Amino acid sequence: MRSIVVLVFLCLLPKCVLGQGSTSGAAEKVTDNAAKYAAESIVGERQDTVYRYAADGTGSKEITAVLRIQSEAAARQFAVLTIPFATA
């Protein structure tokens, strides 16, 4: 069993090492986007919504947002978050 694990590790190692190529293209894209939105006070980078349903009929909704706050006024706006929810 141990020899199989070592063999799999050695087979996957070159792909992991070679897959870590240069990311200069991605870095250039980030700096271009940063320059494009430099005047904005809030920049939305990502928003994910995940719905989970259980076998007993209950469920939940999870919203995750990544915002870049670039000004003091935006920081004041998001200083206190009000999140509505329904009690059970």
SEDO-113434 format. One record per residue (C-alpha): residue number from 1; x, z, y; chain. Coordinates in Angstrom, 2 decimals. Layout:
N
<node><nr>NUM</nr><x>X</x><z>Z</z><y>Y</y><kette>A</kette></node>
...
This chain:
88
<node><nr>1</nr><x>0.00</x><z>0.00</z><y>0.00</y><kette>A</kette></node>
<node><nr>2</nr><x>2.79</x><z>0.89</z><y>2.40</y><kette>A</kette></node>
<node><nr>3</nr><x>4.53</x><z>-2.45</z><y>1.78</y><kette>A</kette></node>
<node><nr>4</nr><x>1.31</x><z>-4.31</z><y>2.69</y><kette>A</kette></node>
<node><nr>5</nr><x>1.05</x><z>-2.44</z><y>5.99</y><kette>A</kette></node>
<node><nr>6</nr><x>4.68</x><z>-3.20</z><y>6.80</y><kette>A</kette></node>
<node><nr>7</nr><x>4.20</x><z>-6.86</z><y>5.86</y><kette>A</kette></node>
<node><nr>8</nr><x>1.12</x><z>-7.19</z><y>8.09</y><kette>A</kette></node>
<node><nr>9</nr><x>2.99</x><z>-5.48</z><y>10.92</y><kette>A</kette></node>
<node><nr>10</nr><x>5.93</x><z>-7.87</z><y>10.60</y><kette>A</kette></node>
<node><nr>11</nr><x>3.61</x><z>-10.88</z><y>10.50</y><kette>A</kette></node>
<node><nr>12</nr><x>1.76</x><z>-9.81</z><y>13.64</y><kette>A</kette></node>
<node><nr>13</nr><x>4.79</x><z>-8.66</z><y>15.60</y><kette>A</kette></node>
<node><nr>14</nr><x>5.97</x><z>-12.15</z><y>16.69</y><kette>A</kette></node>
<node><nr>15</nr><x>2.48</x><z>-12.99</z><y>18.00</y><kette>A</kette></node>
<node><nr>16</nr><x>2.36</x><z>-9.79</z><y>20.04</y><kette>A</kette></node>
<node><nr>17</nr><x>5.83</x><z>-10.29</z><y>21.47</y><kette>A</kette></node>
<node><nr>18</nr><x>5.46</x><z>-14.01</z><y>22.13</y><kette>A</kette></node>
<node><nr>19</nr><x>1.96</x><z>-13.53</z><y>23.55</y><kette>A</kette></node>
<node><nr>20</nr><x>3.40</x><z>-11.51</z><y>26.44</y><kette>A</kette></node>
<node><nr>21</nr><x>4.45</x><z>-14.51</z><y>28.45</y><kette>A</kette></node>
<node><nr>22</nr><x>4.67</x><z>-14.82</z><y>32.19</y><kette>A</kette></node>
<node><nr>23</nr><x>1.56</x><z>-13.81</z><y>34.12</y><kette>A</kette></node>
<node><nr>24</nr><x>2.64</x><z>-15.25</z><y>37.45</y><kette>A</kette></node>
<node><nr>25</nr><x>-0.40</x><z>-17.53</z><y>37.53</y><kette>A</kette></node>
<node><nr>26</nr><x>-2.72</x><z>-14.54</z><y>37.28</y><kette>A</kette></node>
<node><nr>27</nr><x>-0.75</x><z>-12.66</z><y>39.93</y><kette>A</kette></node>
<node><nr>28</nr><x>-1.01</x><z>-15.61</z><y>42.31</y><kette>A</kette></node>
<node><nr>29</nr><x>-4.77</x><z>-15.78</z><y>41.75</y><kette>A</kette></node>
<node><nr>30</nr><x>-5.14</x><z>-12.08</z><y>42.57</y><kette>A</kette></node>
<node><nr>31</nr><x>-3.16</x><z>-12.42</z><y>45.80</y><kette>A</kette></node>
<node><nr>32</nr><x>-5.21</x><z>-15.49</z><y>46.80</y><kette>A</kette></node>
<node><nr>33</nr><x>-8.45</x><z>-13.58</z><y>46.26</y><kette>A</kette></node>
<node><nr>34</nr><x>-7.09</x><z>-10.56</z><y>48.12</y><kette>A</kette></node>
<node><nr>35</nr><x>-6.26</x><z>-12.75</z><y>51.11</y><kette>A</kette></node>
<node><nr>36</nr><x>-9.67</x><z>-14.41</z><y>50.96</y><kette>A</kette></node>
<node><nr>37</nr><x>-11.56</x><z>-11.09</z><y>51.12</y><kette>A</kette></node>
<node><nr>38</nr><x>-9.19</x><z>-9.12</z><y>53.36</y><kette>A</kette></node>
<node><nr>39</nr><x>-11.73</x><z>-8.94</z><y>56.21</y><kette>A</kette></node>
<node><nr>40</nr><x>-14.54</x><z>-7.57</z><y>53.99</y><kette>A</kette></node>
<node><nr>41</nr><x>-15.18</x><z>-3.83</z><y>53.94</y><kette>A</kette></node>
<node><nr>42</nr><x>-16.36</x><z>-3.77</z><y>50.29</y><kette>A</kette></node>
<node><nr>43</nr><x>-15.41</x><z>-6.24</z><y>47.58</y><kette>A</kette></node>
<node><nr>44</nr><x>-17.26</x><z>-6.21</z><y>44.25</y><kette>A</kette></node>
<node><nr>45</nr><x>-14.78</x><z>-6.96</z><y>41.50</y><kette>A</kette></node>
<node><nr>46</nr><x>-16.89</x><z>-6.47</z><y>38.37</y><kette>A</kette></node>
<node><nr>47</nr><x>-20.31</x><z>-5.28</z><y>37.21</y><kette>A</kette></node>
<node><nr>48</nr><x>-21.26</x><z>-4.63</z><y>33.59</y><kette>A</kette></node>
<node><nr>49</nr><x>-24.66</x><z>-3.69</z><y>32.20</y><kette>A</kette></node>
<node><nr>50</nr><x>-24.89</x><z>-2.35</z><y>28.64</y><kette>A</kette></node>
<node><nr>51</nr><x>-28.18</x><z>-1.68</z><y>26.87</y><kette>A</kette></node>
<node><nr>52</nr><x>-28.13</x><z>0.60</z><y>23.81</y><kette>A</kette></node>
<node><nr>53</nr><x>-31.07</x><z>1.01</z><y>21.44</y><kette>A</kette></node>
<node><nr>54</nr><x>-31.22</x><z>3.59</z><y>18.68</y><kette>A</kette></node>
<node><nr>55</nr><x>-33.14</x><z>3.37</z><y>15.41</y><kette>A</kette></node>
<node><nr>56</nr><x>-35.55</x><z>6.10</z><y>16.55</y><kette>A</kette></node>
<node><nr>57</nr><x>-36.81</x><z>3.94</z><y>19.43</y><kette>A</kette></node>
<node><nr>58</nr><x>-34.86</x><z>5.56</z><y>22.24</y><kette>A</kette></node>
<node><nr>59</nr><x>-32.43</x><z>3.66</z><y>24.37</y><kette>A</kette></node>
<node><nr>60</nr><x>-30.23</x><z>3.76</z><y>27.41</y><kette>A</kette></node>
<node><nr>61</nr><x>-28.94</x><z>1.47</z><y>30.11</y><kette>A</kette></node>
<node><nr>62</nr><x>-25.40</x><z>1.88</z><y>31.45</y><kette>A</kette></node>
<node><nr>63</nr><x>-24.30</x><z>0.11</z><y>34.62</y><kette>A</kette></node>
<node><nr>64</nr><x>-20.62</x><z>0.09</z><y>35.50</y><kette>A</kette></node>
<node><nr>65</nr><x>-19.39</x><z>-1.39</z><y>38.77</y><kette>A</kette></node>
<node><nr>66</nr><x>-15.89</x><z>-1.76</z><y>40.15</y><kette>A</kette></node>
<node><nr>67</nr><x>-15.79</x><z>-1.98</z><y>43.94</y><kette>A</kette></node>
<node><nr>68</nr><x>-12.75</x><z>-2.20</z><y>46.17</y><kette>A</kette></node>
<node><nr>69</nr><x>-13.36</x><z>-0.20</z><y>49.34</y><kette>A</kette></node>
<node><nr>70</nr><x>-11.17</x><z>-1.62</z><y>52.10</y><kette>A</kette></node>
<node><nr>71</nr><x>-12.34</x><z>0.18</z><y>55.24</y><kette>A</kette></node>
<node><nr>72</nr><x>-13.12</x><z>3.67</z><y>56.44</y><kette>A</kette></node>
<node><nr>73</nr><x>-16.72</x><z>2.73</z><y>57.23</y><kette>A</kette></node>
<node><nr>74</nr><x>-17.27</x><z>1.62</z><y>53.64</y><kette>A</kette></node>
<node><nr>75</nr><x>-15.72</x><z>4.85</z><y>52.39</y><kette>A</kette></node>
<node><nr>76</nr><x>-18.21</x><z>6.81</z><y>54.51</y><kette>A</kette></node>
<node><nr>77</nr><x>-21.08</x><z>4.72</z><y>53.15</y><kette>A</kette></node>
<node><nr>78</nr><x>-20.11</x><z>5.48</z><y>49.54</y><kette>A</kette></node>
<node><nr>79</nr><x>-19.09</x><z>9.11</z><y>50.15</y><kette>A</kette></node>
<node><nr>80</nr><x>-22.38</x><z>10.43</z><y>48.76</y><kette>A</kette></node>
<node><nr>81</nr><x>-24.03</x><z>8.47</z><y>45.95</y><kette>A</kette></node>
<node><nr>82</nr><x>-27.73</x><z>8.94</z><y>45.29</y><kette>A</kette></node>
<node><nr>83</nr><x>-28.65</x><z>8.00</z><y>41.73</y><kette>A</kette></node>
<node><nr>84</nr><x>-32.35</x><z>8.07</z><y>40.82</y><kette>A</kette></node>
<node><nr>85</nr><x>-33.32</x><z>9.13</z><y>37.30</y><kette>A</kette></node>
<node><nr>86</nr><x>-36.44</x><z>10.04</z><y>35.38</y><kette>A</kette></node>
<node><nr>87</nr><x>-36.68</x><z>13.43</z><y>33.72</y><kette>A</kette></node>
<node><nr>88</nr><x>-37.86</x><z>13.62</z><y>30.14</y><kette>A</kette></node>
